[in-house]
Amino acid sequence: MKINVLDYFEETKNLYPQKIALIDRDTQLTFEQMWDMALNISSNLIPLLSRQTQPQVIAVFLPKSHQALLSFFGILMSGNIYMPLDVKSPMERTKAILQNIKPALIISSDEYAAELQETYLDFSALLSSPSKTQTNYQNLISTDPAYIINTSGSTGVPKGVIVSHRNIIDYLTFFKTEPLILPTNKNIIGSQSPFYFDNSVLDIYSMLFFGSTLVLISEDSFSFPKYLYEIIKKYSIDFIFWVPTALKTLSQIQEKLEISKILFAGEAMSPILLKKLQELFPCSTFANLYGPTEITVDCSYYLVNREFGENEMVPIGKACKNSSILLLDEENRVSNRGEICIRGEGVSLGYYNDPQKTSEVFIQNPTHNLYRDIIYKTGDLGYYNDLGELIITGRKDSQIKHNGYRIELGEIEHALLGLDGLDEFCIIYQDEIILATSNENISKADVFKHLKNKIPKYMFPTKVFYTPIPLNRNGKIDRKAVLHQYRQEEK
């Protein structure tokens, strides 16, 4: 009985010890090498941690690399929880995360010491041979946490989503029920997502669970079709799980490539882009996956089996095995249209050190009160079409998905507070992030300068819309009216 992700790693290491597991720009590692290096990290970490009854959080401030992955595995092997941090994120945001989570340790390197400005453990030192080997993962149970991924928060402080070993095992087990999209030990996966984005979970754990080879593709590669082609060709990458924005670059490659499985998630897929990809890769299996971080990456999927008109929406399909989807109306009744709510073993443990926010969206199933039955309220709205396929129509609140990132518009507004001259304003979204303000002296350059050290660049408004800011009857900014004004101006 496997109850820990390291059980799968050990089994795969024993089956394929000399198989190449991981490739990045300058390193190739076999499964046995990864295991041994993670064992060193675990052995060097355990003496540094005080004995506690529950696993402790260890942050990893390293770029997407084999060093970061080995840190994750070493932390898991020591029986603790890893938390990826974005080395490119403004330090104000990183410090907010560290203040909220208060990790026991941080793993980094001298290269990032100036940016981090925190006490850290040097990754290279953790790789050194220990006086004795030590692990603690055997003492965990399946409901113990494995990782924390921080998502955008409306108050300006990102929320730390806690995902358990059982959550991960359930997610990867689902793929065994769908052979058309199942990663195998024959597949070479091209990893696009950064590790602080939950799409990377499928990449990482397909390697550990199924023996796939994982190739880490650098972020800058997705700006240059020729470079991306060379990487795919060089390593014979044949399985990808990317956001549609990254697939746009793939669609610009005219040379022949053999990619057997093309999965996408994180944002809406354009039917025009999908059609182009299908023409370029006629033998590929395409699948649209959906799910927020809080339910362990994905809870629904759609195997593309037909063509779509330019104005159609690509469905997110049906619930994954061992997940259940409820559409609840405003009275919390099950309906054919409403807020998407998720049941199942994929539902995470909630938000770290934040029982209030957890209780707001991880709730008892409102359709009954006979036993504990926790659902996650996603805030996404959807309906079932005539074919029984689930379609997303938008957000219940002001949360958006842009270029694969889930973003709270409120976090951008929070970061803009204090910009001189910016009094009446709000953030709206219409295919891009837009700052609406009544002050015509505010320029995009002013906005960028103010936000430089506050939020990541992918959250920056790309346009400033000058307009009077209307208020509703409660005296609050009427964002719907502002968005309507913007749409009228764009016509």
C-alpha positions, -999 to 999 in steps of 0.1 A, spaced: 0 0 0 15 33 -11 6 63 10 35 86 2 48 100 -31 82 88 -21 69 52 -22 63 58 -59 97 74 -64 115 45 -47 96 19 -68 104 37 -100 141 41 -90 143 3 -84 126 -4 -118 147 20 -138 178 29 -118 200 39 -148 172 55 -169 176 93 -175 149 109 -153 157 146 -155 173 169 -180 179 206 -177 203 230 -195 235 216 -180 226 184 -162 212 149 -168 203 127 -138 192 91 -136 165 79 -112 192 64 -90 213 95 -90 182 117 -80 174 93 -52 209 93 -38 212 131 -40 178 136 -24 189 112 3 219 134 11 197 165 13 173 147 36 201 135 58 216 170 61 182 187 67 169 165 95 195 175 122 187 211 115 150 208 123 136 208 158 116 176 166 79 184 161 48 162 158 38 176 124 58 182 91 75 216 88 75 239 58 108 245 40 109 271 13 129 267 -19 142 300 -34 159 286 -66 151 289 -103 134 262 -123 163 236 -123 174 202 -112 186 219 -80 151 230 -71 136 196 -79 162 178 -58 154 202 -30 118 192 -32 126 155 -31 150 159 -3 125 178 17 98 152 11 123 125 20 129 142 53 92 141 60 85 177 55 67 202 32 83 220 3 72 255 -9 85 268 -42 92 305 -44 96 326 -76 131 341 -78 119 367 -103 90 379 -81 94 413 -64 109 408 -29 80 426 -13 57 398 -25 82 371 -15 85 386 20 47 387 23 47 350 16 75 343 40 58 363 67 25 345 62 39 310 61 70 314 83 89 284 69 113 266 93 141 269 67 149 283 33 170 265 7 188 288 -18 222 296 -32 248 324 -30 236 336 -64 203 348 -49 216 360 -15 213 397 -24 177 393 -36 166 371 -8 181 390 21 171 361 44 191 334 62 192 304 40 208 270 35 231 267 6 219 240 -18 254 228 -26 262 222 10 231 201 14 244 178 -13 275 169 7 278 133 20 263 132 55 278 113 85 248 91 84 217 88 61 184 98 76 148 99 62 115 104 79 89 100 51 81 65 63 65 79 94 40 100 75 4 92 66 -13 100 33 -31 130 46 1 148 57 10 178 35 35 175 7 38 210 -8 24 245 -5 18 267 -36 9 303 -31 -19 318 -51 -29 354 -56 -48 369 -27 -73 398 -28 -58 414 3 -24 416 -12 -11 386 7 -9 354 -14 -28 324 1 -8 292 7 -26 262 -6 -17 230 13 -17 198 -9 -13 164 7 3 132 -4 -31 116 -8 -42 145 -30 -12 140 -54 -17 102 -55 -53 106 -64 -45 131 -91 -19 109 -108 -40 78 -103 -67 94 -124 -44 94 -155 -43 56 -153 -81 56 -161 -75 75 -194 -48 57 -214 -50 84 -242 -35 110 -219 -16 87 -195 22 96 -193 43 64 -194 79 54 -190 82 58 -228 72 95 -228 96 124 -227 78 153 -211 86 189 -220 81 210 -188 68 245 -195 53 256 -162 73 272 -134 74 252 -102 53 278 -83 25 271 -108 5 240 -101 5 227 -137 41 216 -130 28 190 -106 18 167 -135 53 171 -150 71 164 -118 51 134 -105 47 118 -139 84 113 -137 83 98 -102 51 77 -107 54 65 -142 91 67 -150 88 94 -177 118 115 -185 114 152 -177 130 179 -197 130 214 -181 124 240 -207 136 275 -199 111 303 -198 128 323 -225 125 294 -250 88 302 -254 96 335 -270 115 319 -299 98 292 -320 131 282 -336 148 276 -302 117 258 -289 117 235 -320 154 227 -314 148 217 -278 118 195 -287 137 179 -316 169 174 -296 153 155 -267 124 139 -287 98 155 -265 65 138 -271 43 148 -242 34 184 -232 11 200 -207 12 237 -214 -9 268 -211 -25 280 -244 -2 310 -245 28 287 -247 11 267 -273 9 298 -295 46 296 -299 44 259 -307 18 268 -334 44 290 -352 68 260 -357 63 248 -393 89 220 -392 75 185 -385 74 173 -349 60 141 -334 42 150 -302 18 123 -292 -1 140 -264 -8 177 -261 -26 187 -229 -35 223 -219 -50 241 -190 -47 273 -170 -67 296 -193 -93 295 -221 -82 278 -253 -90 297 -285 -108 275 -310 -87 292 -337 -55 282 -320 -67 247 -313 -76 242 -350 -42 253 -361 -25 229 -337 -47 201 -349 -36 208 -384 1 208 -374 -2 177 -353 -29 156 -369 -18 124 -350 -17 140 -315 -42 135 -288 -55 168 -275 -71 173 -240 -83 204 -221 -79 201 -184 -94 223 -157 -90 229 -120 -77 254 -94 -47 248 -72 -71 241 -43 -82 208 -58 -47 196 -68 -43 208 -103 -72 193 -123 -107 180 -116 -121 178 -151 -109 170 -186 -121 170 -222 -106 148 -248 -109 169 -280 -130 148 -305 -146 174 -328 -140 207 -344 -152 240 -330 -165 272 -346 -146 304 -340 -172 317 -315 -175 284 -296 -159 277 -262 -138 246 -258 -154 225 -231 -137 215 -199 -156 182 -203 -164 160 -174 -152 153 -139 -120 133 -135 -123 98 -119 -129 101 -82 -139 137 -85 -175 151 -86 -186 185 -99 -216 203 -86 -230 235 -102 -247 254 -75 -271 284 -80 -273 314 -58 -295 294 -33 -269 266 -32 -292 242 -52 -278 219 -78 -285 233 -112 -275 230 -149 -258 264 -145 -240 280 -116 -208 281 -96 -185 251 -101 -179 233 -69 -157 202 -64 -159 171 -43 -134 143 -40 -99 132 -28 -83 160 -48 -98 187 -25 -67 201 -7 -62 207 30 -71 244 26 -50 275 32 -20 273 55 -25 291 88 -57 307 76 -88 289 90 -111 318 82 -104 319 44 -104 281 44 -139 280 59 -152 305 34 -146 283 3 -140 247 17 -175 241 30 -199 213 39 -218 201 8 -250 223 11 -271 196 -5 -271 176 27 -259 175 63 -258 138 69 -220 134 72 -189 154 66 -187 161 29 -164 190 21 -166 207 -13 -144 235 -27 -162 266 -42 -141 276 -72 -157 309 -79 -159 299 -116 -192 299 -133 -203 272 -158 -231 253 -175 -236 220 -193 -242 222 -230 -265 199 -250 -238 173 -252 -234 172 -215 -200 190 -217 -191 215 -190 -184 250 -203 -169 278 -182 -185 312 -186 -165 334 -163 -157 343 -127 -181 348 -98 -157 374 -84 -129 394 -98 -104 366 -101 -91 359 -136 -67 336 -154 -42 354 -176 -14 338 -195 -19 307 -174 -16 326 -141 -45 329 -117 -47 365 -106 -68 384 -81 -76 418 -96 -78 430 -60 -41 422 -54 -31 445 -83 -54 472 -69 -38 467 -35 -3 471 -50 -13 503 -67 -23 520 -35 0 549 -28 7 558 -64 8 596 -63 -23 610 -80 -41 577 -83 -72 581 -63 -103 569 -81 -94 537 -100 -100 500 -105 -86 471 -124 -107 455 -151 -100 426 -175 -109 423 -211 -84 400 -228 -57 421 -210 -53 437 -176 -64 473 -177 -61 501 -152 -92 524 -153 -87 558 -137 -102 593 -139 -67 609 -136 -54 615 -171 -19 624 -158 -13 588 -148 8 571 -174 17 534 -180 53 543 -172 42 556 -138 23 524 -132 52 502 -141 76 522 -120 53 520 -89 46 482 -93 82 472 -101 90 459 -66 55 450 -56 40 423 -79 53 401 -107 53 415 -143 26 391 -154 2 410 -132 11 445 -146 -17 464 -164 -9 466 -201 -32 495 -207 -45 526 -189 -81 535 -196 -91 571 -187 -127 574 -176 -149 587 -148 -152 560 -121 -189 554 -113 -201 542 -79 -230 518 -71 -257 524 -46 -235 511 -18 -209 537 -26 -185 512 -40 -168 513 -74 -191 498 -101 -167 476 -119 -193 462 -143 -201 498 -154 -165 506 -159 -160 474 -180 -191 484 -200 -177 518 -206 -144 503 -218 -162 479 -242 -182 508 -256 -150 528 -262 -134 499 -280 -162 494 -304 
